[in-house]
């Protein structure tokens, strides 16, 4: 414990003043956006990657999505054209982008972003929950309101108001949904009996997207642009309640979930490249990941 320079004990200086190794060549320097350059939102977002903490993860997420987009823009190789155009499902581009999200994404304002993606054909396949379907359709019939996370559920229930986090949905919205949906289910049952149509969840969602006929809807655009939407747990929500009620009023409607599983898995298997964008977890995450497992994994992936 002899004294070093200036009488400071060596044990202290050796511990505190450890000499650093040189940083590897190309190490990125932490630096944020300089607002003296004015307001440039594009440049601001580009600096996130170099800002540290969660901003860096945001920047890396943007990079991963840009890789998917760049690969998708590449033309399909000539020798792969026959493979892509023959058989089902047809592969429309060089990178199939799978988008998965939980119901809260449709309940909140992210719905409008997802609608934009579907409207402009920026994704190739969607997997969501029953709530992810019905919340979008219900918003075309009546609005959802802002509330508070702390509002007591018991009191809201007595007023006929449902709470989704800090969002409020009057129960009358679901009544309107039932009034709108029941005639559509009758039509589907008629077509099943007369035309032998086998209804899968994706076919039901496509039909509802056509029937809602409202450009504010995600599923209006997925139907218009023939983007398949899969919801293997279609009965887990208000849609399930309506299907349950309908089974008493007019029994017989059959929903084939295996048909959709074959389509989704084959879409992944036949794709030249795949990207996964997954917002949330559980069913939607596993369903997309499992489909891509059939091709030994995706080429690009983003989990939020």
C-alpha positions, 0 to 999 in steps of 0.5 A: 500500500505504498504511496504513488504519485503525490502520496496517493496509495497505489491500490487506489490509483490502480483501481480508479485510474485503470488504463483503457484499451483502444476502442475498435476501429469504426466504433460509433460515437454517441451524438444527438440531434442539433436543433440549431440546424432547424427542424428536420424530422428526417434527420432527427429520426436518423440521429436516434441510432446514435443517441443511446438507450432506447433511441438506439433500438428505435434506430436499429428497428428503422434500419431493419425495416428499411432492409425489408423494403429494399429487398422487397423493391428488388425485382424477382430473379428471372429464374424464380418467376415461374415458381412465384406465379404458378401454384398457390399462393402467388408470390408478388414480390421479392420479400414477403412482409408479415405484419402482426399486431395485437388488438390494442393497436387497432383500438388506439391511434396506431390503427390509422398507421396500419391502415396506411400500410394496407392502403399503400400495399406496404405489407403482404400479410397480416396476422392479428387477434379477433379484437384487432379485427372488430375494433377496426370495424366498430370504429367505422360504426361509432367512435372510441373515446379517451379516458383514464387508466384509473377509472373504476371498472365497476362504475363504468360497467354500471354505465354501460361503458367498457375500458381498454386501458385509457380508452373508453368504448360505449357498450352501444358500439357493440350493439351497433356491431351486432346489428351490422354483423348478423345479416352478414353472417346470414349471407355467409351461411346461405352461401355455405349451404347453396354454393358450398363455400368453405369459410376460413377466418381470412375469407370472413375478414375479407368479406367484412372488409368489403361489406364495411365499405369505409376507407377509414378501415384497415380491412377495407384496404386489405380486401381492396388490395387482396392482402390476406389477413389471418386471425386463428382465434377469431372467436376470442372477442366480440366477433366470437360473441356474435358468432355464438349468438348467431349459432342459436338464431341460425345454426350451421355456420362452419369456420375452417381454421386449418385452411388458413393455416395451410395458406399462411404456412405455404405463403412463407414456404414459397416466399423468396425472402421474408420479413416479420414486423411483430407488435406485441406477443402471444398468438400473433407472434407465434403464428408468424414465427411458426409459419416462417419456421417452415422455411427455416426462419425469416430473413429480417425480423423486428419485435416490439 
